[in-house]
Amino acid sequence: MNVTPDIPPELTGKWRGTVVLKQDVFSTVERGRFLTADGEVDAVLRRLDGVPWWSFIVARHLFRRERRALAVVTPLKIAPELLYGGSRYLVRGFIDGVALHVARPKGDLAYFRSARDALRRLHRLGVTHNDLAKEQNWLRGADGRAYLTDFQLAFVFRRRGKLFRLAAYEDLRHCLKHKRTYAPEALTAAEKKILARKSLPTRIWMATGKRLYRLVTRRVFGFIDREGGGPRLVNDAPAIVAALKRNEAVRDAAVVAFPDRRTGVGLYAFVEASSPYDEREAAKALAGCGVAPPDRIQIVEALPRNAAGTPRTEILQLVAMNQVDLIDPLLTGDAERSIVARIVAGRQNLRDRFSF
């Protein structure tokens, strides 16, 4: 059988890639299908073959940490299952869910109970995640439960000594920070006490190393935003919205990022405008704005909005990623449901369905 350049030789006949979800100096992450003993399953591939030489040592270290941690936690069913772990290729199971900052589980106490349970089970095996401050590393599954992902900084301890206890404490504190964001009324007195007390290593890190970390990750590696849109979402989206709103027919606009099989990351613009304004008019308005136009433009009658009146980008992002089956629990009433139904009916991205 001929091996295509895009398929690792050791995975030939087992892996079918569909889209690149992420590509940086530490790895390339793809979504696809993996052949197991029980048949094909949805899966995610992390590969190191495209990593530049100058970051390979660090990339390999992160890769090995994730591979080891997933091998330990797979039986717990709280994280992606390790399906294959080679020296440069790792295949993990697919979790049908969305990141915390997209799901925004306001008042969802069951979700945070499952999050605490997931951490207890993780720590019972001597594993700490060490990167749970990021909302994108917490998923809300289609079943409503909490799942953890991205174990590149995880550590498997041989014994649960002082260092383990410090790391586990920080995992818990970050979990409670997210609970404070989405369900503050449910915090107990003990949980508030944990939130108020950072560990000593964390206090030192915040005062010293974090500044250098931000400088390196943002200036050197270009890691900017938590949604995964990178510089395009941070730098281009505001210019796109400003250019669109110069037309008096446009009442508002919102731009979100989504994984794109051609470019890695695409931008999707939702434009709230009056007829006869259409996508061609929007494209003309963006021709001279100085940045690349969005990959998708959809004209809508109205945008879903929160209590403050700003567009609900978490819902729009699910539309952009074609994860429309996960939208309903986020809707607040019949009026919003009607608005979103019309947007979903006219969505531009019908081909791909993505998750994390």
C-alpha positions as CSV (number, residue, x, y, z in Angstrom):
1,M,0.0,0.0,0.0
2,N,1.3,3.5,-0.9
3,V,1.7,5.7,2.1
4,T,0.6,9.3,1.6
5,P,2.8,12.1,3.0
6,D,0.1,13.1,5.4
7,I,-0.3,9.7,7.1
8,P,2.4,8.5,9.4
9,P,3.8,5.1,8.2
10,E,3.0,3.4,11.5
11,L,-0.6,4.5,11.3
12,T,-1.2,3.6,7.7
13,G,-4.5,1.7,7.4
14,K,-5.6,2.9,10.9
15,W,-5.8,6.7,10.7
16,R,-8.0,8.8,8.4
17,G,-7.4,12.5,9.0
18,T,-10.2,15.0,8.3
19,V,-9.0,18.4,9.5
20,V,-6.1,20.1,11.3
21,L,-7.4,21.6,14.6
22,K,-4.2,23.2,15.7
23,Q,-0.6,23.7,14.6
24,D,2.2,25.3,16.5
25,V,5.8,24.9,17.3
26,F,5.1,22.0,19.8
27,S,2.8,19.8,17.6
28,T,0.2,19.4,15.0
29,V,-3.3,18.3,16.2
30,E,-5.7,16.7,13.7
31,R,-9.2,15.4,14.0
32,G,-10.1,12.1,12.2
33,R,-11.0,8.4,12.5
34,F,-8.9,5.7,14.1
35,L,-9.4,1.9,13.5
36,T,-9.5,0.0,16.8
37,A,-10.2,-3.7,17.5
38,D,-13.9,-2.7,17.8
39,G,-14.0,-0.7,14.6
40,E,-13.5,2.9,13.6
41,V,-13.9,5.7,16.2
42,D,-13.7,9.4,16.2
43,A,-10.2,10.4,17.4
44,V,-7.6,13.1,17.7
45,L,-4.0,12.8,16.5
46,R,-1.1,14.7,18.0
47,R,2.1,14.5,15.8
48,L,5.6,15.8,16.2
49,D,6.9,15.3,12.6
50,G,6.2,18.9,11.7
51,V,7.9,20.5,14.7
52,P,10.9,22.8,14.0
53,W,14.3,21.6,15.3
54,W,14.7,24.4,17.8
55,S,11.6,23.5,19.8
56,F,11.7,19.7,19.3
57,I,13.3,18.9,22.7
58,V,10.5,20.8,24.6
59,A,7.8,19.4,22.3
60,R,9.0,15.8,22.9
61,H,9.0,16.4,26.6
62,L,5.4,17.7,26.6
63,F,4.4,14.9,24.3
64,R,5.8,12.2,26.6
65,R,4.1,13.8,29.7
66,E,0.7,13.7,27.9
67,R,1.2,10.1,26.7
68,R,2.1,8.8,30.2
69,A,-0.7,10.7,31.9
70,L,-3.3,9.5,29.4
71,A,-2.2,5.9,29.8
72,V,-2.8,6.2,33.5
73,V,-6.1,8.0,33.5
74,T,-7.8,6.3,30.5
75,P,-9.7,3.8,32.7
76,L,-11.3,6.7,34.7
77,K,-13.4,7.9,31.7
78,I,-12.8,11.6,32.7
79,A,-10.3,12.4,29.9
80,P,-9.6,11.3,26.3
81,E,-8.8,7.6,26.0
82,L,-5.3,6.8,24.9
83,L,-5.8,4.8,21.7
84,Y,-2.2,4.8,20.4
85,G,1.1,6.1,21.8
86,G,4.2,6.0,19.7
87,S,7.4,8.0,19.8
88,R,6.1,10.9,17.7
89,Y,2.4,10.1,17.2
90,L,-0.3,10.0,19.8
91,V,-3.9,9.1,19.1
92,R,-6.5,9.9,21.8
93,G,-10.2,9.4,21.9
94,F,-12.7,12.1,20.9
95,I,-14.9,13.7,23.6
96,D,-18.2,15.0,22.3
97,G,-18.3,18.3,24.1
98,V,-17.2,21.9,24.1
99,A,-14.8,24.0,26.1
100,L,-15.9,25.7,29.3
101,H,-15.7,29.2,27.9
102,V,-18.1,28.2,25.1
103,A,-20.5,26.1,27.3
104,R,-20.6,28.7,30.0
105,P,-22.4,26.5,32.6
106,K,-24.0,29.2,34.7
107,G,-25.6,27.9,37.8
108,D,-25.0,24.3,36.6
109,L,-24.1,22.7,40.0
110,A,-24.2,19.2,38.6
111,Y,-21.4,20.1,36.2
112,F,-19.2,21.4,39.0
113,R,-20.0,18.4,41.2
114,S,-18.7,16.2,38.4
115,A,-15.7,18.4,38.0
116,R,-14.8,17.9,41.7
117,D,-15.3,14.2,41.3
118,A,-13.1,14.0,38.2
119,L,-10.3,15.8,40.2
120,R,-10.6,13.4,43.2
121,R,-10.4,10.4,40.9
122,L,-7.4,11.9,39.0
123,H,-5.5,12.7,42.2
124,R,-6.3,9.3,43.7
125,L,-4.1,7.9,41.0
126,G,-1.3,10.3,41.8
127,V,-1.8,12.4,38.7
128,T,-2.0,16.2,38.6
129,H,-3.1,18.1,35.5
130,N,-1.2,21.4,36.2
131,D,-2.9,23.5,33.5
132,L,-6.5,23.8,34.7
133,A,-6.5,27.6,34.9
134,K,-7.3,27.5,31.2
135,E,-11.0,27.1,30.5
136,Q,-10.4,25.3,27.2
137,N,-8.9,22.4,29.2
138,W,-12.2,21.8,30.9
139,L,-14.9,20.4,28.6
140,R,-18.7,20.1,29.1
141,G,-19.6,16.8,27.5
142,A,-22.9,16.3,25.6
143,D,-23.9,14.3,28.7
144,G,-23.5,17.5,30.9
145,R,-20.5,16.1,32.8
146,A,-17.0,17.6,33.2
147,Y,-14.0,16.2,31.3
148,L,-10.4,17.2,31.2
149,T,-8.2,17.5,28.2
150,D,-4.7,18.6,27.1
151,F,-2.4,16.7,29.5
152,Q,0.9,18.1,28.2
153,L,1.8,19.6,31.5
154,A,0.4,16.7,33.6
155,F,2.6,14.8,36.0
156,V,2.4,11.2,37.3
157,F,3.8,11.0,40.8
158,R,5.3,7.9,42.2
159,R,4.2,8.8,45.7
160,R,1.8,11.5,47.0
161,G,4.3,13.6,48.8
162,K,4.5,17.4,49.5
163,L,5.0,18.3,45.8
164,F,2.0,16.2,44.8
165,R,-0.1,17.8,47.4
166,L,0.9,21.3,46.3
167,A,0.1,20.5,42.6
168,A,-3.2,18.8,43.6
169,Y,-4.2,21.9,45.7
170,E,-3.6,24.2,42.7
171,D,-5.7,21.9,40.4
172,L,-8.5,22.2,42.9
173,R,-8.1,26.0,43.3
174,H,-8.4,26.5,39.6
175,C,-11.5,24.3,39.5
176,L,-13.0,26.5,42.1
177,K,-12.1,29.7,40.2
178,H,-14.2,28.4,37.4
179,K,-17.0,27.6,39.8
180,R,-16.7,31.1,41.1
181,T,-17.2,32.5,37.6
182,Y,-20.2,30.4,36.7
183,A,-21.8,29.4,40.0
184,P,-20.5,31.8,42.7
185,E,-23.6,31.4,44.9
186,A,-22.8,27.7,45.3
187,L,-19.3,28.2,46.8
188,T,-19.0,26.9,50.3
189,A,-17.0,28.6,53.1
190,A,-14.2,26.0,52.8
191,E,-14.1,26.6,49.0
192,K,-13.9,30.4,49.5
193,K,-11.0,29.8,51.9
194,I,-9.1,27.8,49.3
195,L,-9.7,30.5,46.6
196,A,-8.3,33.1,48.9
197,R,-5.0,31.2,49.6
198,K,-2.6,30.5,46.8
199,S,0.2,28.1,47.5
200,L,3.7,29.5,48.0
201,P,5.1,28.3,44.7
202,T,2.2,29.9,42.9
203,R,2.7,33.2,44.6
204,I,6.4,33.1,43.6
205,W,5.4,32.2,40.0
206,M,2.9,35.0,39.8
207,A,5.5,37.5,40.9
208,T,8.3,36.3,38.7
209,G,8.1,33.6,36.1
210,K,4.6,34.3,34.8
211,R,5.8,37.6,33.2
212,L,8.6,35.9,31.3
213,Y,6.2,33.1,30.4
214,R,3.7,35.5,28.9
215,L,6.5,37.3,27.0
216,V,7.8,34.1,25.5
217,T,4.4,32.5,24.6
218,R,2.9,35.7,23.2
219,R,5.9,37.3,21.5
220,V,7.8,34.3,20.4
221,F,5.2,31.5,19.9
222,G,2.2,33.7,19.2
223,F,-0.1,32.1,21.7
224,I,-2.6,34.9,22.4
225,D,-6.2,33.9,23.0
226,R,-7.9,31.1,24.9
227,E,-10.4,30.4,22.1
228,G,-7.7,29.0,19.8
229,G,-8.2,31.7,17.1
230,G,-4.6,33.0,17.6
231,P,-3.6,36.3,16.1
232,R,-6.4,36.3,13.5
233,L,-9.1,36.4,16.2
234,V,-7.3,38.9,18.4
235,N,-5.9,41.2,15.7
236,D,-8.2,40.8,12.6
237,A,-11.6,40.4,14.2
238,P,-11.9,44.0,15.6
239,A,-10.9,45.4,12.2
240,I,-13.5,43.2,10.5
241,V,-16.3,44.3,12.8
242,A,-15.3,48.0,12.5
243,A,-15.3,47.8,8.7
244,L,-18.7,46.1,8.6
245,K,-20.4,48.5,11.0
246,R,-19.5,51.5,8.8
247,N,-22.5,50.6,6.7
248,E,-25.7,52.1,8.1
249,A,-27.5,48.9,7.2
250,V,-25.4,46.9,9.7
251,R,-26.6,47.1,13.2
252,D,-24.0,44.8,14.8
253,A,-21.5,42.1,14.0
254,A,-19.6,39.3,15.8
255,V,-16.6,37.3,14.7
256,V,-15.7,33.9,16.1
257,A,-13.0,31.3,15.3
258,F,-13.4,27.8,14.1
259,P,-11.1,24.9,12.9
260,D,-10.8,25.0,9.2
261,R,-9.5,22.1,7.1
262,R,-7.7,24.5,4.7
263,T,-6.1,27.1,6.9
264,G,-6.1,25.5,10.4
265,V,-8.1,28.3,11.9
266,G,-11.0,30.2,10.1
267,L,-13.0,33.2,11.1
268,Y,-16.8,33.3,10.8
269,A,-18.5,36.7,10.8
270,F,-22.2,37.0,11.8
271,V,-23.6,40.3,10.5
272,E,-26.9,41.6,11.9
273,A,-28.2,43.8,9.1
274,S,-31.3,44.9,7.3
275,S,-32.4,43.7,3.9
276,P,-31.3,44.0,1.1
277,Y,-27.8,44.0,2.6
278,D,-26.2,40.6,1.7
279,E,-22.9,38.7,1.8
280,R,-21.6,40.4,-1.4
281,E,-22.1,43.9,0.2
282,A,-20.2,42.7,3.3
283,A,-17.4,41.3,1.2
284,K,-17.1,44.7,-0.6
285,A,-16.9,46.5,2.8
286,L,-14.1,44.2,3.9
287,A,-12.0,44.6,0.7
288,G,-10.1,47.6,2.0
289,C,-10.0,47.0,5.7
290,G,-6.3,46.0,5.8
291,V,-6.8,42.4,7.0
292,A,-7.8,39.1,5.4
293,P,-11.5,38.7,5.2
294,P,-13.4,36.1,7.2
295,D,-13.7,32.6,5.8
296,R,-17.5,32.7,6.3
297,I,-20.0,35.6,6.3
298,Q,-23.6,35.1,7.4
299,I,-26.2,37.8,7.3
300,V,-28.7,37.4,10.2
301,E,-31.9,39.2,11.2
302,A,-30.8,39.3,14.8
303,L,-28.0,38.1,17.0
304,P,-28.6,36.2,20.3
305,R,-27.6,38.6,23.2
306,N,-26.9,38.3,26.9
307,A,-28.4,40.5,29.6
308,A,-25.9,43.2,28.9
309,G,-26.9,43.3,25.2
310,T,-23.7,42.0,23.8
311,P,-23.8,39.1,21.3
312,R,-23.6,35.6,22.8
313,T,-20.4,34.4,21.0
314,E,-20.5,31.1,22.8
315,I,-23.6,30.2,20.8
316,L,-22.3,31.7,17.6
317,Q,-19.1,29.7,18.0
318,L,-21.1,26.4,18.2
319,V,-22.9,27.4,15.0
320,A,-19.6,28.2,13.3
321,M,-18.2,24.8,14.4
322,N,-21.4,23.0,13.3
323,Q,-22.0,21.7,16.8
324,V,-25.6,22.8,16.7
325,D,-26.8,19.8,18.8
326,L,-25.0,21.3,21.8
327,I,-26.8,24.7,21.6
328,D,-30.2,24.0,23.1
329,P,-29.1,23.7,26.8
330,L,-27.6,27.2,26.5
331,L,-30.8,29.0,25.3
332,T,-32.7,31.1,27.8
333,G,-36.2,31.2,26.3
334,D,-38.5,30.9,23.2
335,A,-37.5,34.3,21.8
336,E,-33.8,33.4,21.8
337,R,-34.5,29.9,20.5
338,S,-36.3,31.4,17.5
339,I,-33.4,33.8,16.8
340,V,-30.9,31.0,17.0
341,A,-33.0,28.6,14.9
342,R,-33.0,31.0,12.0
343,I,-29.2,31.4,12.3
344,V,-28.7,27.6,12.4
345,A,-30.9,27.2,9.3
346,G,-28.8,29.6,7.3
347,R,-25.3,28.5,8.6
348,Q,-22.5,28.5,6.2
349,N,-20.4,25.7,7.6
350,L,-22.3,22.5,6.8
351,R,-19.4,20.1,6.1
352,D,-17.4,19.8,9.3
353,R,-18.3,19.0,12.8
354,F,-15.6,19.7,15.4
355,S,-14.8,19.3,19.0
356,F,-11.8,19.2,21.2
